[in-house]
Amino acid sequence: MKCILFVFSIIALLLCSTVQAVDKSACSQPREIGPCRKADPKFFYNSEKKACEDFLYGGCKGNDNRFDTKEEYEKTCL
């Protein structure tokens, strides 16, 4: 029983570290406004300036380097 619990703990730890790595990869993507014409205020991580910046998102497509709030950006990129 202890062995099974240990194995599940190791698997959970590996899954958590993988999820964090995938999330942070979004922060290295360039800003992508998208092809649509909506103007939603969002935030993205500017990897050249190493700073969070705001931009107007077109409303469709784009990439994962797009956050609704600075807090969401900080949780993902910092």
Secondary structure, DSSP 8 states (H G I E B T S, - for coil): -HHHHHHHHHHHHHHHHHHHHHHHHGGGS-----SS---EEEEEEETTTTEEEEEEE-SSS--S--BSSHHHHHHHH-
